Amino acid sequence: MAGENPDKKKDQAKAKKAPAKKAAPKKAVKKAPAKKAAAKKETPKKAAKAKKAPAKKAAPAPAAPAVVRASARYVRIAPRKARLIADQVRGLHIEKARALLQFSPRGAAEDIHKLIDSAAANAENNHDLIGDEMKVSSITVDEGPTLKRYRPRAQGRATPIHKRTSHIAVALTPVED
């Protein structure tokens, strides 16, 4: 009996190992056709969408007014402070916005003034529009990365200083007469 047990164990171990080797390739074979089937399913849908898209383009669309954009990224001013100025300028005619920004005591006014001037220059050079006949249709101030610094304090402590940056984007549209 002692001689039979080791042989049975070896046979059982071989039997267990052999199906495991066979099972792995079967799984791989099953997965490959599933991917192909999924790819085949997507192709007719894409073709159907491609056929539908030209039909939509054929319909006459009303001409939208030209939108001229300019953006300044990583501006070293806190977004909260820049939004105060952006809210004052939003929707104004470009001449009124320039006058407001020129005499504003806030630091963000200078950066936004330069950005609006840049957008007006884009209108003249890239879109063949008159830069002084535009209005600020939208202006957004998003938060950029924060520079983290530390200030030494009493008794070996340090307090964090967050130097915030902003991403400012302006969109101008022609004034409708």
NUDOTOR-686492 format. One line per 10 residues: number of its first residue (from 1); their letters; for each residue x, y, z of N, C-alpha, C, O, CB. Coordinates in steps of 0.2 Angstrom, whole numbers, padded with zeros to 4 digits. Each point is the difference from the previous one (the first is absolute). Glycine has a CB too. Example, Ala and Ser with C-alpha at 12.3 -4.5 7.8 and 13.67 -1.06 7.14 Angstrom:
<babas>
1 = as = 0066 -0028 0039 -0004 0006 0000 0004 0006 0000 0005 -0001 0003 -0014 -0005 0003 | 0007 0011 -0010 0004 0006 0001 -0004 0005 0003 0003 0006 0001 0003 -0009 -0011
</babas>
This chain:
<babas>
1 = magenpdkkk = 0004 -0006 0000 -0004 0006 0000 0004 0006 0000 -0001 0005 -0003 -0008 -0011 0009 | 0015 0006 -0003 0004 0006 0001 0003 0001 -0007 0001 0006 -0002 0002 -0008 0014 | -0002 -0003 -0016 0003 0001 -0007 -0005 0003 -0005 0002 0003 -0004 0006 -0012 0006 | -0015 0007 -0001 -0005 0002 -0004 -0001 0008 0001 -0002 0003 -0005 -0003 -0015 0005 | 0005 0014 0006 -0002 0007 0001 0004 0005 -0003 -0002 0005 -0003 -0002 -0009 0014 | 0011 0003 -0011 0004 0005 -0004 -0002 0000 -0007 0000 0005 -0004 0009 -0006 0012 | -0010 -0005 -0011 -0001 0000 -0008 -0007 0004 -0001 0000 0003 -0005 0007 -0014 0004 | -0012 0009 0005 -0006 0003 -0001 0000 0008 0001 -0003 0004 -0004 -0003 -0014 0008 | 0010 0012 0001 0001 0007 0000 0004 0003 -0006 -0002 0006 -0002 0002 -0007 0015 | 0005 -0002 -0015 0003 0003 -0006 -0005 0000 -0006 0000 0005 -0004 0011 -0010 0008
11 = dqakakkapa = -0015 0000 -0005 -0005 -0001 -0006 -0005 0006 0001 -0002 0003 -0005 0004 -0015 0004 | -0004 0013 0007 -0005 0005 0001 0003 0007 -0001 -0003 0005 -0003 -0003 -0012 0012 | 0012 0008 -0007 0004 0006 -0001 0001 0002 -0007 -0001 0005 -0003 0007 -0006 0014 | -0004 -0004 -0015 0000 0000 -0008 -0007 0002 -0003 0000 0004 -0004 0010 -0012 0004 | -0015 0005 0003 -0006 0001 -0003 -0003 0007 0002 -0003 0003 -0005 0000 -0015 0006 | 0005 0014 0004 -0002 0007 0002 0004 0005 -0004 -0003 0005 -0002 0000 -0008 0014 | 0009 0002 -0013 0005 0005 -0004 -0002 0000 -0007 -0001 0005 -0003 0010 -0007 0011 | -0011 -0004 -0011 -0001 0000 -0007 -0007 0004 -0002 0001 0004 -0005 0005 -0015 0004 | -0011 0010 0004 -0006 0004 -0001 0001 0008 0001 -0002 0004 -0004 -0005 -0014 0007 | 0011 0011 0001 0002 0007 0002 0003 0003 -0006 -0001 0006 -0002 0002 -0008 0014
21 = kkaapkkavk = 0004 -0001 -0016 0003 0002 -0005 -0005 0001 -0006 0001 0005 -0004 0010 -0010 0008 | -0015 0000 -0005 -0005 0000 -0006 -0005 0006 0001 -0002 0003 -0004 0004 -0016 0003 | -0004 0014 0008 -0005 0005 0001 0002 0007 -0002 -0004 0004 -0002 0000 -0011 0011 | 0010 0008 -0008 0003 0007 -0001 -0001 0002 -0007 -0002 0006 -0002 0010 -0007 0012 | -0005 -0003 -0015 -0001 0002 -0007 -0007 0000 -0002 -0002 0005 -0004 0013 -0010 0002 | -0016 0001 0005 -0007 0001 -0002 -0003 0007 0002 -0003 0003 -0004 0002 -0016 0005 | 0003 0015 0004 -0002 0007 0003 0002 0005 -0005 -0003 0005 -0002 0003 -0009 0014 | 0007 0004 -0014 0003 0005 -0005 -0004 -0001 -0006 -0001 0006 -0004 0012 -0006 0010 | -0012 -0006 -0009 -0004 0000 -0006 -0007 0002 0000 -0002 0004 -0005 0009 -0014 0003 | -0010 0009 0008 -0007 0003 0000 0000 0008 0001 -0005 0003 -0003 0002 -0014 0009
31 = kapakkaaak = 0008 0014 -0003 0000 0007 0000 0001 0003 -0006 -0002 0006 -0002 0006 -0007 0014 | 0001 -0002 -0016 0001 0004 -0007 -0006 0000 -0004 -0001 0006 -0003 0013 -0011 0004 | -0016 0000 -0002 -0006 0001 -0005 -0005 0006 0003 -0003 0003 -0003 0004 -0015 -0001 | -0001 0012 0011 -0005 0005 0003 0002 0007 -0002 -0004 0004 -0001 0002 -0012 0011 | 0009 0009 -0010 0002 0007 -0002 -0001 0001 -0007 -0002 0006 -0002 0011 -0007 0010 | -0008 -0004 -0012 -0002 0001 -0008 -0007 0001 -0001 -0002 0005 -0004 0012 -0012 0001 | -0014 0004 0007 -0007 0001 -0001 -0002 0007 0003 -0004 0003 -0004 0002 -0015 0006 | 0005 0014 0003 -0002 0007 0002 0003 0005 -0005 -0004 0005 -0001 0005 -0009 0013 | 0004 0003 -0015 0003 0004 -0005 -0005 0000 -0006 -0001 0006 -0003 0013 -0008 0007 | -0014 -0004 -0006 -0005 0000 -0006 -0007 0004 0002 -0002 0003 -0005 0008 -0014 0002
41 = ketpkkaaka = -0008 0010 0009 -0006 0004 0002 0001 0007 0000 -0005 0004 -0003 0002 -0013 0010 | 0009 0012 -0005 0001 0007 0000 0000 0003 -0008 -0002 0005 -0001 0008 -0006 0012 | -0003 -0003 -0015 0001 0002 -0007 -0007 0002 -0003 0000 0005 -0003 0011 -0012 0002 | -0016 0003 0001 -0006 0002 -0003 -0003 0006 0003 -0003 0005 -0004 0001 -0017 0001 | 0003 0013 0009 -0003 0006 0004 0004 0006 -0003 -0003 0005 -0001 0000 -0012 0011 | 0009 0007 -0010 0004 0005 -0003 -0002 0002 -0007 0000 0006 -0002 0010 -0009 0010 | -0011 -0002 -0012 -0002 0001 -0007 -0007 0004 0000 -0001 0004 -0004 0008 -0014 0000 | -0011 0007 0008 -0007 0003 0001 0000 0008 0002 -0003 0004 -0003 -0002 -0016 0005 | 0010 0013 0003 0001 0007 0002 0003 0004 -0005 -0002 0006 -0001 0003 -0010 0013 | 0003 0001 -0016 0003 0004 -0005 -0005 0002 -0006 0000 0005 -0003 0011 -0011 0006
51 = kkapakkaap = -0015 0001 -0004 -0006 0002 -0005 -0004 0005 0002 -0003 0004 -0003 0004 -0016 -0001 | -0003 0012 0011 -0005 0005 0003 0004 0007 0000 -0004 0005 -0001 -0002 -0014 0008 | 0012 0009 -0006 0003 0007 0001 0000 0004 -0006 -0002 0006 0001 0010 -0011 0007 | -0007 0003 -0014 -0001 0004 -0006 -0007 0003 0000 -0001 0006 -0003 0010 -0012 -0003 | -0014 0002 0008 -0007 0003 -0001 -0001 0006 0004 -0003 0004 -0001 -0001 -0016 -0001 | 0007 0012 0008 0000 0005 0005 0003 0006 -0003 -0002 0006 0001 0001 -0014 0009 | 0007 0007 -0013 0004 0006 -0003 -0003 0003 -0006 0001 0006 -0001 0009 -0012 0005 | -0015 0002 -0007 -0003 0003 -0006 -0005 0005 0002 -0001 0005 -0004 0003 -0016 -0002 | -0005 0011 0012 -0005 0005 0002 0004 0007 0001 0005 0000 0003 -0012 -0009 0002 | 0003 0014 -0008 0003 0007 0001 0001 0002 0007 -0005 -0001 0004 0001 0004 -0015
61 = apaapavvra = 0009 -0001 0013 0001 0003 0007 0001 0007 0000 0003 0003 -0004 0002 -0014 0008 | -0008 0014 0001 0001 0008 0001 0007 0001 0001 0003 -0003 0005 -0015 0005 -0001 | 0014 0004 -0007 0007 0002 0001 0001 0003 0007 -0003 0005 0002 0005 -0003 -0014 | 0002 -0005 0017 0002 0002 0006 0005 0006 0000 0004 0000 -0004 -0007 -0012 0009 | 0002 0017 0000 0005 0005 0000 0007 -0003 0001 0001 -0004 0004 -0010 0013 0000 | 0014 -0005 -0006 0007 -0003 0001 0002 0002 0007 -0002 0005 0003 0005 -0003 -0015 | 0000 -0007 0015 0002 0000 0007 0008 0000 0000 0003 -0005 -0003 -0014 -0001 0007 | 0014 0011 -0002 0007 0001 0001 0002 -0001 0007 -0002 0002 0005 0002 0006 -0015 | 0005 -0013 0010 0002 -0002 0007 0007 0002 0001 0005 0000 -0004 -0013 -0010 0004 | 0010 0011 0007 0007 0001 0002 0000 -0003 0007 -0005 0000 0004 0007 0010 -0011
71 = saryvriapr = 0004 -0013 0009 0001 -0003 0007 0006 0002 0002 0005 0000 -0003 -0013 -0009 0001 | 0009 0010 0009 0006 0000 0003 0000 -0005 0006 -0004 0000 0004 0005 0013 -0006 | 0004 -0017 0002 0001 -0006 0004 0005 0002 0005 0005 0003 -0001 -0009 -0011 -0007 | 0004 0005 0014 0005 0000 0006 0001 0008 0002 0006 0001 0001 -0001 -0012 -0006 | -0010 0015 0005 0000 0007 0002 0001 0000 0008 -0004 -0004 0003 -0003 0008 -0013 | 0012 -0001 0012 0002 0000 0007 -0005 0004 0004 0003 0005 0003 0009 -0008 -0005 | -0018 0002 0003 -0005 0003 0004 -0005 -0005 0002 -0002 -0004 -0004 0004 0015 -0002 | -0005 -0010 0012 -0005 -0004 0003 -0006 0000 -0005 -0003 0006 -0001 0007 -0005 0013 | -0008 -0006 -0013 -0006 0000 -0004 -0005 0004 0003 -0004 0003 -0004 0007 -0014 -0001 | -0004 0011 0011 -0005 0003 0004 0001 0008 -0001 -0005 0003 -0001 0004 -0012 0009
81 = karliadqvr = 0007 0011 -0008 0001 0007 -0002 -0001 0002 -0007 -0003 0005 -0001 0011 -0005 0011 | -0006 -0004 -0014 -0001 0001 -0008 -0008 0000 -0001 -0002 0003 -0005 0014 -0008 0002 | -0016 0001 0006 -0007 -0001 -0002 -0003 0006 0002 -0005 0002 -0003 0005 -0014 0005 | 0002 0016 0003 -0003 0006 0002 0000 0005 -0006 -0005 0004 -0002 0008 -0005 0014 | 0002 0002 -0016 0001 0004 -0006 -0003 -0003 -0006 -0004 0004 -0003 0015 0000 0008 | -0011 -0011 -0005 -0003 -0003 -0006 -0008 0001 0000 -0003 0001 -0005 0012 -0009 0005 | -0012 0008 0006 -0007 0001 0000 -0002 0007 -0002 -0005 0001 -0002 0005 -0009 0012 | 0004 0013 -0008 -0001 0007 -0002 0000 0001 -0008 -0004 0004 -0002 0009 0000 0013 | 0000 -0008 -0014 0001 0001 -0007 -0005 -0004 -0005 -0001 0002 -0005 0013 0001 0008 | -0015 -0008 0000 -0004 -0005 -0004 -0006 0004 -0003 -0004 0003 0003 0008 -0013 0004
91 = glhiekaral = -0005 0009 -0014 -0005 0003 -0003 0001 0007 -0003 -0005 0003 -0003 -0002 -0010 0010 | 0012 0010 -0005 0001 0007 -0002 0003 0001 -0007 0003 -0005 -0002 -0001 0008 0014 | -0003 0003 -0015 0003 0002 -0006 0008 0000 0001 0002 0002 0006 -0013 0004 -0010 | 0015 -0007 0000 0007 0000 0001 0003 0006 0002 0004 0001 0004 -0004 -0010 -0013 | -0003 0015 0006 0003 0006 0002 -0002 0002 0008 0004 0003 0003 -0005 0001 -0015 | -0005 -0006 0014 -0002 0001 0007 0004 -0004 0005 0002 0002 0005 -0013 0001 -0009 | 0012 -0009 0001 0004 -0005 0004 0008 0002 0001 0002 0000 0005 -0010 -0009 -0009 | 0010 0012 -0001 0007 0003 0000 0001 0006 0005 0004 0000 0004 -0002 -0004 -0016 | -0007 0008 0012 0000 0006 0004 -0001 -0002 0007 0003 0002 0005 -0008 0005 -0014 | 0001 -0012 0011 -0001 -0003 0006 0006 -0003 0003 0002 0002 0006 -0014 -0004 -0008
101 = lqfsprgaae = 0016 -0002 -0002 0006 -0003 0002 0006 0005 0001 0004 -0001 0004 -0009 -0010 -0010 | 0005 0016 0002 0005 0004 0000 0001 0004 0006 0005 0002 0003 -0006 -0001 -0015 | -0005 0001 0015 0000 0004 0007 -0002 -0005 0006 -0001 0003 0005 -0002 0007 -0012 | 0003 -0016 0006 -0001 -0004 0006 0006 -0001 0004 0005 -0001 -0003 -0014 -0005 -0004 | 0008 0006 0014 0006 0000 0004 0002 -0007 0001 0006 -0002 0003 -0009 0012 0003 | -0001 -0015 -0008 0002 -0007 0001 0006 -0003 -0004 0000 0002 -0006 -0012 -0004 0010 | 0015 -0002 -0002 0006 -0003 -0003 -0002 -0004 -0006 0003 0000 -0006 0003 0000 0016 | -0012 -0004 -0010 -0002 -0004 -0005 -0002 0004 -0006 -0001 -0003 -0006 -0003 -0006 0014 | 0002 0015 -0007 -0002 0004 -0006 0005 0001 -0005 -0002 0000 -0006 -0005 0006 0014 | 0013 -0006 -0007 0005 0001 -0005 0001 -0006 -0004 0000 0000 -0006 0006 0007 0014
111 = dihklidsaa = -0006 -0013 -0005 0000 -0007 -0004 -0006 0000 -0004 0001 -0003 -0006 0006 -0003 0015 | -0013 0007 -0007 -0006 -0001 -0004 0000 0006 -0005 -0002 -0002 -0006 -0004 -0003 0016 | 0008 0011 -0009 0001 0005 -0005 0004 -0003 -0006 -0001 0001 -0006 0000 0008 0015 | 0007 -0011 -0007 0005 -0003 -0005 -0004 -0006 -0004 0001 0000 -0006 0009 0004 0013 | -0013 -0008 -0004 -0004 -0006 -0003 -0005 0003 -0005 -0001 -0003 -0006 0003 -0004 0016 | -0006 0012 -0008 -0005 0002 -0004 0003 0004 -0007 -0003 -0001 -0005 -0005 0002 0015 | 0013 0002 -0009 0004 0003 -0005 0003 -0005 -0005 -0001 0001 -0006 0004 0009 0013 | -0001 -0015 -0004 0002 -0006 -0004 -0005 -0003 -0004 0001 -0002 -0006 0008 0000 0014 | -0015 0001 -0005 -0006 -0003 -0004 -0002 0005 -0005 -0002 -0002 -0006 -0002 -0004 0016 | 0004 0013 -0009 -0002 0004 -0005 0005 0000 -0006 -0002 0001 -0006 -0003 0007 0014
121 = anaennhdli = 0012 -0009 -0007 0005 -0001 -0005 -0002 -0006 -0004 0001 0000 -0006 0008 0006 0013 | -0011 -0011 -0003 -0001 -0007 -0004 -0006 0001 -0005 0000 -0002 -0005 0004 -0004 0015 | -0009 0011 -0008 -0006 0001 -0004 0002 0003 -0006 -0002 -0001 -0006 -0005 0002 0016 | 0012 0004 -0010 0002 0004 -0006 0005 -0004 -0004 -0001 0000 -0006 0000 0010 0013 | 0005 -0014 -0004 0005 -0003 -0004 -0002 -0007 -0003 0002 -0002 -0005 0006 0008 0012 | -0012 -0010 -0003 -0002 -0007 -0002 -0007 0000 -0003 -0001 -0005 -0004 0009 0001 0013 | -0012 0008 -0007 -0007 0000 -0002 -0003 0005 -0004 -0006 0000 -0002 0004 -0006 0012 | 0006 0011 -0012 -0002 0006 -0004 -0006 0004 0003 -0004 0002 -0004 0009 -0008 -0006 | -0005 0007 0016 -0005 0004 0004 0003 0006 0002 0006 0001 0001 -0012 -0011 0002 | 0002 0015 -0001 0002 0006 0003 0001 -0001 0008 -0005 -0001 0003 0000 0008 -0013
131 = gdemkvssit = 0011 -0006 0013 0001 -0002 0007 -0004 0005 0004 -0001 -0002 0006 0012 -0002 -0009 | -0012 0010 0001 -0004 0005 0005 -0007 -0001 0000 -0004 0003 0004 0013 0005 -0006 | -0012 -0012 -0003 -0007 -0001 0000 -0002 -0007 0002 -0004 -0004 -0003 0004 0011 -0006 | 0003 -0009 0015 -0001 -0007 0003 -0003 0001 0007 0001 0006 0003 0008 -0011 -0010 | -0012 0000 0010 -0002 0000 0007 0003 -0006 0003 0001 -0005 -0003 -0012 0012 0001 | 0011 -0007 0009 0003 -0006 0003 -0006 -0005 0002 -0004 0002 0004 0013 0005 0001 | -0009 -0012 -0009 -0006 -0004 0000 0001 -0005 0006 -0005 -0002 0004 0003 0003 -0016 | 0008 -0003 0013 0001 -0005 0006 0007 0001 0003 0005 0001 -0004 -0013 -0009 0000 | 0009 0008 0010 0007 0000 0003 -0001 -0005 0006 -0004 0001 0004 0007 0011 -0008 | 0002 -0016 0004 0000 -0005 0006 0007 0000 0003 0005 0001 -0003 -0013 -0009 -0003
141 = vdegptlkry = 0008 0007 0012 0006 -0001 0004 0000 -0006 0004 -0004 -0002 0004 0005 0014 -0003 | 0004 -0017 -0003 0000 -0006 0003 0007 -0001 0004 0004 0004 -0001 -0011 -0009 -0009 | 0007 0000 0015 0005 0000 0004 0006 -0004 -0003 -0001 -0005 -0003 -0007 0005 0013 | 0014 0002 -0010 0006 -0003 -0002 0003 -0004 0005 -0002 -0001 0006 0004 0010 -0015 | 0004 -0011 0008 0004 -0003 0005 0002 0004 0006 0001 0006 -0001 0003 -0014 -0007 | -0003 0006 0014 0001 0004 0006 0008 -0002 0002 0002 -0005 0000 -0014 0005 0004 | 0015 0006 -0004 0007 -0001 0003 0000 0000 0007 -0003 0005 0003 0008 0001 -0013 | -0002 -0011 0013 0000 -0001 0007 0007 0002 0003 0005 -0003 -0001 -0014 -0006 0000 | 0008 0014 0006 0006 0002 0003 -0001 0000 0008 -0006 -0001 0002 0009 0008 -0012 | 0002 -0007 0014 0000 0000 0007 0003 0006 0003 0006 0002 -0002 -0007 -0014 0002
151 = rpraqgratp = -0002 0015 0005 0003 0006 0004 0002 -0003 0007 -0004 -0002 0003 -0003 0011 -0010 | 0013 -0007 0009 0002 -0002 0007 -0003 0004 0005 -0001 0006 -0001 0012 -0010 -0003 | -0013 0001 0009 -0004 0003 0006 0004 -0001 0006 0005 -0004 0001 -0016 0003 -0007 | 0008 0003 0012 0003 0000 0006 0000 -0008 0002 -0004 -0004 -0001 0000 0016 0004 | 0009 -0013 0002 0001 -0007 0003 0001 -0005 -0005 -0003 -0006 0001 -0004 0010 0008 | 0010 -0003 -0015 0002 -0005 -0005 -0006 -0003 -0004 0000 -0004 -0004 0008 0001 0012 | -0014 0007 -0008 -0005 -0002 -0004 0000 0003 -0007 0004 0005 -0001 -0011 -0006 0011 | 0003 -0001 -0014 0000 0003 -0007 -0007 0000 -0002 -0004 -0005 0001 0015 0000 -0004 | -0013 0010 0000 -0007 0001 -0003 0000 0000 -0007 0004 0003 -0004 -0008 0003 0014 | -0001 -0009 -0014 0000 -0001 -0007 -0002 0007 -0003 -0004 0004 0003 0001 -0016 -0002
161 = ihkrtshiav = 0005 0013 -0007 -0002 0006 -0004 -0002 -0003 -0007 0004 -0003 -0003 0004 0011 0010 | -0014 -0006 -0009 -0002 -0003 -0006 0000 0006 -0005 -0004 0005 0000 -0003 -0014 0005 | 0011 0009 -0010 0000 0005 -0006 -0004 -0003 -0005 0003 -0004 -0004 0009 0009 0007 | -0018 -0002 -0004 -0004 -0003 -0005 0001 0003 -0007 0002 0006 0000 -0010 -0008 0009 | 0006 -0002 -0014 0001 0003 -0007 -0007 -0001 -0003 -0004 -0004 0002 0016 0001 -0003 | -0013 0007 -0005 -0006 0000 -0003 0000 -0002 -0008 0006 0002 -0003 -0010 0006 0012 | -0001 -0011 -0012 0000 0000 -0007 -0006 0004 -0002 -0006 -0001 0002 0011 -0011 -0002 | -0004 0017 -0004 -0005 0005 -0002 -0001 -0001 -0007 0004 0000 -0004 -0001 0009 0013 | -0010 -0009 -0011 -0002 -0001 -0007 -0005 0006 -0002 -0005 0001 0004 0008 -0014 -0003 | -0002 0016 -0006 -0005 0005 -0003 -0002 -0002 -0006 0003 -0002 -0005 0003 0011 0011
171 = altpved = -0013 -0007 -0008 -0003 -0001 -0006 -0003 0006 -0002 -0005 0003 0004 0003 -0015 -0002 | 0003 0015 -0008 -0003 0006 -0003 -0004 -0002 -0005 0001 -0004 -0004 0009 0011 0007 | -0016 -0003 -0004 -0004 -0001 -0006 -0002 0007 -0003 0001 0005 0004 -0006 -0015 0001 | 0004 0011 -0011 -0002 0006 -0003 -0006 0003 0003 -0005 -0003 0001 0011 0000 -0012 | -0006 0010 0011 -0006 0003 0003 -0005 0000 -0006 0001 0002 -0005 0005 0005 0013 | -0012 -0008 -0006 -0006 0000 -0005 -0003 0007 0000 -0002 0002 0005 0000 -0015 -0003 | 0001 0015 -0008 -0003 0007 -0001 -0007 0000 -0002 -0003 0005 0000 0014 -0001 -0003
</babas>
